[in-house]
Amino acid sequence: MNTRTKATAIARGVAALGLLLAACGCGTAARTGAQVTIMVPWSGTEFDAFYQVIEDFQHTTHITVNVEVTRAQTEQLAAAVRADAPPDLAVLPSVGAVDQYAAEHELQQIQGISPDEFLKPFSSLMTYDGKVYAVPVKADVKSLTWYDPRFTTTPPPAGAAAQQALAHGQSGYWCLGVESGPTSGWPGADWISDLYLAENGTDAYEHWLTDATPQWQTVSTAWTTWANLVQGSTAKAATTPFGQAAGGMTDKTGPTCRLAHGALAAMAFDGDLTPEVDYDFVAPSASTPLEVSADFLGMFTEDNPAAVTLMQYLTGNAAQTAWV
């Protein structure tokens, strides 16, 4: 199965997750008046979308959800665990955190789930010592180019070379913002990784991520491609929050920029905008692999049926559809 096929199937895999958890027998619906705490790293419209799902859950189950929001996920979660006061559930700051917390016996094993039931990109990231300790709850395709059909009547090309020719160094052509607090820069790093993947393929990409041998010569090509692509759009990028950058593309009084790159979650489009009318995207060609990210949810406490119920809900088809 190639990367594009995997990415296309992610929605089906995540939607099926709720059925798998519901069948695992690892918990029942919590009693009325129960509470559950969940730690998440999201902010802005990304958090708004998540919290709407939480509100639906509270209305349906009468379980109170206490949401802890932090951009310093690694530090705050580690501090809570050290203080023996972890949240019931937490979005893990990295896939390495699954191994770390499972090895330290801080994560609770998710019973009744086999990693073989999941898509290959997810299965190896969910486990430690052959047991499942985390489940994917939010997957995003990052290799997308966004535009406003109201001002760009012809969809833009997908390839970097064609996009560079289209932009040809125009000032502010790309809606570019890389400011993100202590993690500033990641939108640019994502884009460069995406270019490297498109230029070199999946085998080279995986080798780059896992091999200790420096490969600057090949990576530098992706940096150069990116520099040429966004030429003319970098003046305010370092101080523009990534979630606000695309707002210039959909400004109803007239766009201040034309194209944006990345996952839908990073665009922060206003809720009153209509997909495919006020904003749309183009994806790379069918032969080009896609860059996909996923957020994994782990359970840190025992004997709280409300936590199990919330995990089942977040990975179910209804919540996943509403979340998107």
Secondary structure, 3 states (H helix, E strand, C coil): CCHHHHHHHHHHHHHHHHHHHHCCCCCCCCCCCCEEEEEECCCHHHHHHHHHHHHHHHHHHCCEEEEEECCCHHHHHHHHHHCCCCCCEEECCCHHHHHHHHHCCCCCCCCCCCHHHCCHHHHCCCEECCEECCEEEEEEECCCEEECCCCCCCCCCCCHHHHHHHHCCCCCCECCCCECHHHCCHHHHHHHHHHHHHHHHHHHHHHHHHCCCCCHHHHHHHHHHHHHHCCCCCCCHHHCEHHHHHHHCCCCCCCCCCEEECCHHHCCCCCCCCECCCEEEECCCCCCCCCEEEEEEEECCCCCHHHHHHHHHHCCHHHHHHHC
